[in-house]
């Protein structure tokens, strides 16, 4: 079973690029997006156990200089395999 957490992140405006790159380098973080709205970044965390979410979000993301606030949402169920298929793709086009 894979646990997915969607983490909304508020960051210091002048540090958004470096904060995003630092978060993207963390084990368990599959993607980081710059977004519009009330938050600056969105990180997708995919791990094997719920306890690992606690290690990554309050344990690592919240301690990165420039991170002001996080809001974490846990996914209960996956309805589309698009993201997972893309994550495991090695980049070769499918042959017809």
Buried (B, 14 or more C-beta within 10 A) or exposed (E): EEBBBEBBBBBEEEBBEBBBEBBBEBEBBBBBEEEEEEBBBBBBBBBEEEEBBEBBBEEBBBEBEBBBEBEBEEBEEEEEEEBBEEEEEEEEEEEE
